[in-house]
Amino acid sequence: METQLNKVDNNAATVKFSEPRGFGTTLRSDLKETFFPDDPFSRFRNEENPFRRAKKAVKYFVPIFDWLPNYNLRLFRMDLIAGLTITSLAIPQGISYAKLANIPAIVGLYSSFVPPLIYAVFGDSKHLAVGTVAACSLLISETIGKVASPLSEPTLYLHLVFTAAFVTGVFQSLIGFLRLGVLVDFLSHSTITGFMGGTAVIICCQQLKGFLGLKHFTTKTNVVSVVQAIANNRHEKRPHLFWVSAMSPMVVVIVGCVFAYLIHGAEHGIQTVGDLKKGINPLTFHYLNFDPKYLPAVLKAGIVTGFVALAEGIAIGRSFAIMNNLQVDGNKEMIAFGFMNIIGSFTSCYLTTGPFSKTAVNYNAGAKTAMSNVIMSVFMAMTLLFLAPLFSHTPLVALSAIIMSAMIGLINYDEAIHLFKVDKFDFTICMVGFFGVAFISMDIGLMLSVGLGLLRALLYVARPATCKLGKVENATIYRDTEQYPGSTVVPGIIVLQLGSPIYFANCNYIRERILRWIRDEQANSNSGDAIEHVLLDLTGVTTIDATGIETLIEIHRSLFAQHIQMTIVNPRLRVMEKFIQSHFVDKIGKENFYLSVEAAVDACKFSLHMSKQNGNVSTEQPVVIDGAV
């Protein structure tokens, strides 16, 4: 028994109580994990040759220098097919989404010429195809339309749209340079699913204007306003050629153009795109408008659409990269998106990102590098120089069909059902985003969904998970007794696991929860044994603040008053450093720190045995500790 006693006492010596790291060291570590979790500088930090180090750095920050030197004819052939394919999609989508944004159709084509070139230089994804997106187009229209009418003030409205694209670019670039990609993570998967679904509904409703041939329509984006607008404009339908509007969505844009041209559709009430002039993007940097009167709306449009565009573009780029066992650097993507929107705002473009439909087509067409974006840009330049006027006869009803067919795919019923089955709270977040966007407005719906997601995150922090551990049958490990009902506990000892950082926000809850565990354990004890040892497993506690330390001290005092010993198990490095700096270790005692639950339980069992012996309490069963009696 003496040998075993020495073994138990010496166990505490294996717990390291080394001097805490300096402030500079911990600060560098924290900043690295926060802003550089992928440690990008490791690629060229250890390179001794300055020229090679600089070369690797350039390749990292400007990805085109990484893949272009190894480019070959085989890759070009595959990218050529993909580039031509996405060009055929970019033309009708560019015109359609420009219509959603209430800007000239030619701007939609401009936006598929310059931005893809910029992305090919700075973008990190091999498969992402650059272009405009419906959700951001409608967001821009809704936000900028509140301060400038696209009908009565088209020039001012267009200039504010360019300014919003510039704000988006600056915002995205700053997030990328400052390595603040964590901000985009607040747009959860359930939020994006609900937002996109709600956006798809209201966009489809908005296209009823083109389907029904209405000239006067609501500028609001909620379902109720759209239905009211349709009811108030029933007299505008032209029955003698309405069948043309009904059939046009079933035909391609080219057939629609030829048909409208041959029958002089404009004379019969068929609305078309209108004049599209030849020529590539004119410069527009001198049109940017920062008038304080319009600046709040411009900033709102730029930042909100910037968030949505980043979340969609990065998520899509990563999704297709995973299919090929590749990685996409989110911060580099943010910088690329930012640059292409800044330069785009100078060259007659509005907001661009990585749309899902175009990226999916690019991937399935066999794109191997970002050269497919360059090829799309070249074909788009040829279209702008020679073919743009041909699309002026495109019926708006055909564009409405294109938009609606794209939007229907964004209503992800299967994902909503999956969220309902897996996590009801995630499903609620999704539905709040969906109905908020569909029936209130896009920005309010998005904020409600994000706010609910943040509330859930705060609840996780404020109400961290705790559980009681027991020894798994036929094993030496300790696990949650609720998950493993057959696990056993030692009378007089309760092992509790804390699974979250301990902050000021959750300290009161943790204190009350630990004391409640003890009360419940004592109330449910069949043998009548009082709790004498409380073991706190801190393996899952990554950090702790000053309030958290004071809370543990208060718990220790409360337990001590009840003749209960508190023991700490496996504190992490950062937690142990704060324990030492705050003298918590001295108050608790080094002998009450253990590396594992098993070692701590064995020590407590021995302590219980010795206390019974000293109290002249006989035991019929011998106490077995680590195989020794």
WOTACOR-V534380 format. One record per residue. N is the residue number from 1. SS is DSSP state (helix for helix, strand for strand, loop for the rest). PSI is psi in degrees with one decimal (* if undefined). BURIAL is # if it has 24 or more other ideal C-beta (glycine too) atoms within 12 Angstrom, else .. Layout:
N,SS,PSI,BURIAL
N,SS,PSI,BURIAL
This chain:
1,loop,-35.8,.
2,helix,-41.0,.
3,helix,-43.5,.
4,helix,-38.0,#
5,helix,-45.1,.
6,helix,-38.0,.
7,helix,-41.8,.
8,helix,-43.3,#
9,helix,-38.7,.
10,helix,-10.3,.
11,helix,-35.4,#
12,helix,-23.4,#
13,helix,-21.4,.
14,helix,-14.9,.
15,loop,126.7,#
16,loop,124.4,.
17,loop,48.6,#
18,loop,164.3,.
19,loop,131.9,.
20,loop,150.4,.
21,loop,157.5,.
22,loop,163.6,.
23,helix,-42.4,.
24,helix,-41.1,.
25,helix,-46.6,.
26,helix,-36.4,.
27,helix,-44.6,.
28,helix,-39.7,.
29,helix,-43.6,.
30,helix,-44.3,.
31,helix,-38.7,.
32,helix,-46.2,.
33,helix,-28.0,.
34,helix,-47.5,.
35,helix,-22.8,#
36,loop,56.5,.
37,loop,-23.8,.
38,loop,-1.8,.
39,loop,63.7,.
40,helix,-28.1,.
41,helix,-11.6,.
42,helix,-19.1,.
43,helix,-30.5,.
44,loop,6.0,.
45,loop,-39.8,.
46,loop,4.5,.
47,loop,120.8,.
48,loop,-36.5,.
49,loop,118.2,.
50,helix,-38.2,.
51,helix,-45.1,.
52,helix,-35.7,.
53,helix,-44.4,.
54,helix,-38.7,.
55,helix,-43.5,.
56,helix,-37.1,#
57,helix,-43.1,.
58,helix,-42.4,.
59,helix,-36.4,#
60,helix,-46.9,#
61,helix,-22.8,#
62,loop,87.7,#
63,loop,-24.4,#
64,helix,-29.5,#
65,helix,-10.9,.
66,helix,-41.1,#
67,helix,-23.9,#
68,helix,-39.7,.
69,helix,-25.2,.
70,helix,11.2,.
71,loop,144.4,.
72,loop,177.4,.
73,helix,-36.3,.
74,helix,-45.2,.
75,helix,-37.9,#
76,helix,-40.4,.
77,helix,-41.6,.
78,helix,-40.8,#
79,helix,-31.4,#
80,helix,-44.8,#
81,helix,-44.8,#
82,helix,-42.7,#
83,helix,-42.3,#
84,helix,-37.8,#
85,helix,-46.9,#
86,helix,-22.6,#
87,helix,-42.2,#
88,helix,-25.9,#
89,helix,-32.6,#
90,helix,-33.1,#
91,helix,-56.5,#
92,helix,-36.3,#
93,helix,-39.9,#
94,helix,-45.0,#
95,helix,-41.4,#
96,helix,-46.4,#
97,helix,-27.4,#
98,helix,-37.9,#
99,helix,-40.0,#
100,helix,-38.7,#
101,loop,-1.7,#
102,loop,38.0,#
103,loop,164.5,#
104,loop,141.1,#
105,helix,-31.7,#
106,helix,-28.1,#
107,helix,-33.9,#
108,helix,-36.1,#
109,helix,-40.2,#
110,helix,-37.5,#
111,loop,-8.4,#
112,loop,16.4,#
113,loop,-60.2,#
114,helix,-50.5,#
115,helix,-39.8,#
116,helix,-32.4,#
117,helix,-41.3,#
118,helix,-42.9,#
119,helix,-36.2,#
120,helix,-28.1,#
121,helix,-45.1,#
122,helix,-13.8,#
123,loop,150.9,#
124,loop,-10.8,#
125,loop,140.5,#
126,loop,-17.5,#
127,loop,-15.9,#
128,loop,131.7,#
129,loop,130.4,#
130,loop,143.6,#
131,strand,-176.3,#
132,loop,160.2,#
133,loop,151.0,#
134,helix,-44.9,#
135,helix,-47.2,#
136,helix,-33.6,#
137,helix,-43.6,#
138,helix,-37.1,#
139,helix,-43.4,#
140,helix,-46.0,#
141,helix,-44.0,#
142,helix,-42.4,#
143,helix,-50.3,#
144,helix,-32.0,#
145,loop,-16.7,#
146,loop,-20.6,#
147,loop,-14.0,#
148,loop,127.5,#
149,loop,129.5,.
150,loop,-14.4,#
151,loop,-48.8,.
152,loop,-23.0,.
153,loop,58.8,.
154,helix,-36.3,.
155,helix,-47.9,.
156,helix,-43.2,#
157,helix,-46.4,#
158,helix,-40.4,#
159,helix,-36.7,#
160,helix,-32.5,#
161,helix,-43.4,#
162,helix,-39.5,#
163,helix,-39.8,#
164,helix,-37.7,#
165,helix,-38.6,#
166,helix,-43.9,#
167,helix,-43.1,#
168,helix,-45.6,#
169,helix,-44.7,#
170,helix,-44.3,#
171,helix,-46.9,#
172,helix,-39.9,#
173,helix,-43.2,#
174,helix,-42.2,#
175,helix,-41.3,#
176,helix,-46.2,#
177,helix,-36.8,.
178,loop,2.5,.
179,loop,44.1,#
180,loop,35.7,#
181,helix,-18.7,#
182,helix,-25.6,.
183,helix,-37.4,#
184,helix,-25.9,#
185,helix,-15.9,.
186,helix,-14.3,#
187,loop,92.3,#
188,loop,167.6,#
189,helix,-40.3,#
190,helix,-36.0,#
191,helix,-46.6,#
192,helix,-41.3,#
193,helix,-47.2,#
194,helix,-42.0,#
195,helix,-46.1,#
196,helix,-39.4,#
197,helix,-46.1,#
198,helix,-40.2,#
199,helix,-41.3,#
200,helix,-39.8,#
201,helix,-49.2,#
202,helix,-30.8,#
203,helix,-42.8,#
204,helix,-40.1,#
205,helix,-40.3,#
206,helix,-31.2,#
207,loop,-7.3,#
208,helix,-22.3,#
209,helix,-46.5,#
210,helix,-37.9,#
211,helix,-43.2,#
212,helix,-0.7,#
213,loop,33.5,#
214,loop,140.9,#
215,loop,-32.8,.
216,loop,124.9,.
217,loop,158.6,#
218,loop,147.8,#
219,loop,-7.0,#
220,loop,156.2,#
221,loop,11.1,#
222,loop,158.4,#
223,helix,-41.0,#
224,helix,-46.3,.
225,helix,-38.5,#
226,helix,-44.9,#
227,helix,-40.9,.
228,helix,-39.4,.
229,helix,-39.8,#
230,helix,-41.9,#
231,helix,-34.0,.
232,helix,-7.2,.
233,loop,27.9,.
234,helix,-29.2,.
235,helix,-9.4,.
236,helix,-10.9,.
237,loop,144.4,.
238,loop,101.2,.
239,helix,-24.5,.
240,helix,-23.1,.
241,helix,21.4,#
242,helix,-25.7,.
243,helix,-27.8,.
244,helix,-44.3,#
245,helix,-33.4,#
246,helix,-33.0,.
247,helix,-22.7,.
248,helix,-37.2,#
249,loop,-16.6,#
250,loop,-4.4,.
251,loop,160.2,.
252,loop,165.8,.
253,helix,-38.9,#
254,helix,-44.4,.
255,helix,-39.6,.
256,helix,-41.2,#
257,helix,-48.5,#
258,helix,-43.2,.
259,helix,-47.6,#
260,helix,-34.5,#
261,helix,-43.4,.
262,helix,-35.8,.
263,loop,6.3,.
264,loop,57.9,.
265,helix,-32.7,#
266,helix,-30.6,.
267,helix,-16.3,.
268,helix,17.4,.
269,loop,9.0,#
270,loop,112.7,#
271,loop,134.3,#
272,strand,174.4,#
273,loop,-41.2,#
274,loop,-167.3,.
275,loop,129.5,.
276,loop,113.0,#
277,loop,149.7,.
278,loop,161.2,.
279,loop,150.4,.
280,loop,178.2,#
281,loop,122.7,#
282,loop,155.2,.
283,loop,141.3,.
284,loop,12.5,#
285,helix,-26.7,.
286,helix,-4.0,.
287,helix,-8.0,#
288,loop,131.8,#
289,loop,113.4,#
290,loop,31.5,.
291,loop,128.2,.
292,helix,-24.1,.
293,helix,-34.8,.
294,helix,-9.3,#
295,helix,-42.4,.
296,helix,-43.5,.
297,helix,-38.1,#
298,helix,-44.6,#
299,helix,-42.2,#
300,helix,-47.4,#
301,helix,-42.9,#
302,helix,-44.2,#
303,helix,-44.8,#
304,helix,-48.5,#
305,helix,-30.6,#
306,helix,-43.1,#
307,helix,-48.5,#
308,helix,-43.5,#
309,helix,-40.2,#
310,helix,-46.7,#
311,helix,-44.0,#
312,helix,-48.6,#
313,helix,-46.0,#
314,helix,-42.3,#
315,helix,-41.8,#
316,helix,-44.0,#
317,helix,-42.7,#
318,helix,-37.9,#
319,helix,-45.6,#
320,helix,-27.4,#
321,helix,-38.5,#
322,helix,-34.7,.
323,helix,-25.0,.
324,loop,19.4,.
325,loop,41.2,.
326,loop,166.0,.
327,loop,145.1,.
328,loop,125.6,#
329,loop,111.2,#
330,helix,-37.8,#
331,helix,-37.6,#
332,helix,-35.4,#
333,helix,-40.0,#
334,helix,-42.2,#
335,helix,-42.7,#
336,helix,-45.8,#
337,helix,-41.7,#
338,helix,-46.3,#
339,helix,-43.0,#
340,helix,-26.9,#
341,helix,-34.0,#
342,helix,-52.0,#
343,helix,-34.4,#
344,helix,-38.6,#
345,helix,-22.1,#
346,helix,-12.2,#
347,loop,44.1,#
348,loop,29.5,#
349,loop,151.5,#
350,loop,-171.5,#
351,loop,133.7,#
352,loop,153.0,#
353,strand,-151.0,#
354,loop,90.3,#
355,loop,146.6,#
356,helix,-47.6,#
357,helix,-45.5,#
358,helix,-38.1,#
359,helix,-40.4,#
360,helix,-42.3,#
361,helix,-42.2,#
362,helix,-43.7,#
363,helix,-48.4,#
364,helix,-23.3,.
365,loop,-5.6,#
366,loop,20.5,#
367,loop,137.1,#
368,loop,-25.3,#
369,loop,176.8,#
370,loop,-1.9,#
371,helix,-24.4,#
372,helix,-31.6,#
373,helix,-37.8,#
374,helix,-43.4,#
375,helix,-41.5,#
376,helix,-41.0,#
377,helix,-40.5,#
378,helix,-45.7,#
379,helix,-35.6,#
380,helix,-36.6,#
381,helix,-41.9,#
382,helix,-38.3,.
383,helix,-44.6,#
384,helix,-35.7,#
385,helix,-31.6,.
386,helix,-29.4,.
387,helix,-8.5,.
388,helix,-44.6,#
389,helix,-26.3,.
390,helix,-28.0,#
391,helix,0.6,#
392,helix,-21.7,#
393,helix,7.5,#
394,loop,122.2,#
395,strand,138.7,#
396,helix,-28.3,#
397,helix,-33.1,#
398,helix,-39.7,#
399,helix,-38.2,#
400,helix,-39.9,#
401,helix,-40.5,#
402,helix,-46.1,#
403,helix,-46.0,#
404,helix,-38.9,#
405,helix,-33.9,#
406,helix,-36.5,#
407,helix,-33.1,#
408,helix,-35.8,.
409,loop,-16.7,.
410,loop,-15.0,#
411,loop,95.4,#
412,loop,85.5,#
413,helix,-43.1,.
414,helix,-40.9,.
415,helix,-38.0,#
416,helix,-42.3,#
417,helix,-40.5,.
418,helix,-43.5,.
419,helix,-38.4,#
420,helix,-39.7,.
421,helix,-38.2,.
422,helix,-46.4,.
423,loop,108.5,.
424,helix,-32.3,.
425,helix,-42.5,.
426,helix,-39.7,#
427,helix,-40.4,#
428,helix,-43.6,#
429,helix,-43.3,#
430,helix,-45.7,#
431,helix,-35.1,#
432,helix,-43.2,#
433,helix,-42.4,#
434,helix,-55.9,#
435,helix,-31.9,#
436,helix,-44.3,#
437,helix,-43.6,#
438,helix,-37.1,#
439,helix,-10.8,#
440,loop,-82.4,#
441,loop,164.4,#
442,helix,-46.1,#
443,helix,-39.8,#
444,helix,-42.4,#
445,helix,-41.5,#
446,helix,-43.3,#
447,helix,-38.6,#
448,helix,-43.2,#
449,helix,-45.5,#
450,helix,-41.4,#
451,helix,-40.4,.
452,helix,-37.0,#
453,helix,-40.6,#
454,helix,-37.7,.
455,helix,-40.4,.
456,helix,-41.8,#
457,helix,-40.1,.
458,helix,-36.1,.
459,helix,-37.2,.
460,helix,-38.8,.
461,helix,-43.2,#
462,helix,-26.4,.
463,loop,71.7,.
464,loop,154.7,#
465,loop,135.6,.
466,strand,151.8,#
467,strand,158.1,#
468,strand,134.8,#
469,strand,146.2,#
470,strand,163.0,#
471,strand,123.8,#
472,loop,139.2,.
473,loop,135.6,.
474,loop,29.1,.
475,loop,169.8,.
476,loop,8.2,.
477,loop,157.0,.
478,strand,131.4,#
479,strand,171.7,#
480,strand,124.5,#
481,loop,-25.6,#
482,loop,-36.0,.
483,loop,-32.9,.
484,loop,84.1,.
485,loop,-24.6,.
486,loop,-1.3,.
487,loop,151.6,#
488,strand,152.2,.
489,loop,156.9,#
490,loop,126.4,#
491,loop,134.4,#
492,loop,-8.8,#
493,strand,130.8,#
494,strand,129.1,#
495,strand,120.5,#
496,strand,137.6,#
497,strand,128.5,#
498,strand,129.4,#
499,loop,35.5,#
500,loop,156.0,#
501,loop,145.6,#
502,strand,110.3,#
503,loop,172.3,#
504,loop,-30.6,.
505,loop,-24.6,.
506,loop,5.6,#
507,helix,-46.6,#
508,helix,-41.3,.
509,helix,-43.6,#
510,helix,-43.6,#
511,helix,-49.6,#
512,helix,-35.4,.
513,helix,-39.8,#
514,helix,-45.0,#
515,helix,-34.1,#
516,helix,-38.4,.
517,helix,-42.8,#
518,helix,-44.7,#
519,helix,-45.4,.
520,helix,-39.7,.
521,helix,-41.7,#
522,helix,-35.6,.
523,helix,-32.0,.
524,helix,2.0,.
525,loop,123.2,.
526,loop,-31.9,.
527,loop,-11.6,.
528,loop,5.1,.
529,loop,129.8,.
530,loop,150.8,.
531,loop,123.3,#
532,loop,-18.7,#
533,strand,131.8,#
534,strand,118.4,#
535,strand,123.3,#
536,strand,109.0,#
537,strand,111.3,#
538,loop,20.9,#
539,loop,-38.8,#
540,loop,0.3,#
541,loop,106.2,#
542,loop,-27.4,#
543,loop,166.5,#
544,strand,145.1,#
545,loop,-178.6,.
546,helix,-38.7,.
547,helix,-37.6,.
548,helix,-40.5,#
549,helix,-44.2,#
550,helix,-34.4,#
551,helix,-43.2,#
552,helix,-36.1,#
553,helix,-41.6,#
554,helix,-40.0,#
555,helix,-41.6,#
556,helix,-43.3,#
557,helix,-43.3,.
558,helix,-42.9,.
559,helix,-38.7,#
560,helix,-37.4,.
561,helix,-24.1,.
562,loop,12.6,.
563,loop,39.3,.
564,loop,130.9,#
565,strand,130.2,#
566,strand,132.7,#
567,strand,139.0,#
568,strand,133.2,#
569,strand,124.9,#
570,loop,58.8,#
571,loop,140.2,#
572,loop,168.4,#
573,helix,-51.0,#
574,helix,-36.1,#
575,helix,-44.7,#
576,helix,-39.4,#
577,helix,-41.1,#
578,helix,-32.0,#
579,helix,-42.2,#
580,helix,-45.4,#
581,helix,-32.5,.
582,loop,1.5,#
583,loop,21.1,.
584,helix,-36.2,#
585,helix,-41.4,#
586,helix,-35.3,.
587,helix,-35.2,.
588,helix,-37.1,#
589,loop,129.0,.
590,helix,-27.4,#
591,helix,-9.6,.
592,helix,21.9,#
593,strand,133.0,#
594,strand,154.2,#
595,loop,-28.8,#
596,loop,157.0,#
597,helix,-39.0,#
598,helix,-46.6,#
599,helix,-40.1,#
600,helix,-40.7,#
601,helix,-42.8,#
602,helix,-41.4,#
603,helix,-39.5,#
604,helix,-36.7,#
605,helix,-42.3,#
606,helix,-39.8,#
607,helix,-40.6,#
608,helix,-41.6,#
609,helix,-44.0,#
610,helix,-36.5,.
611,helix,-33.9,.
612,helix,-39.2,.
613,helix,-44.2,.
614,helix,-26.5,.
615,loop,9.6,.
616,loop,37.0,.
617,loop,117.5,.
618,loop,150.1,.
619,loop,128.2,.
620,loop,-28.3,.
621,loop,133.4,.
622,loop,149.5,.
623,loop,124.3,#
624,loop,122.6,.
625,strand,117.1,#
626,loop,36.3,.
627,loop,-4.9,.
628,strand,146.1,.
629,loop,*,.
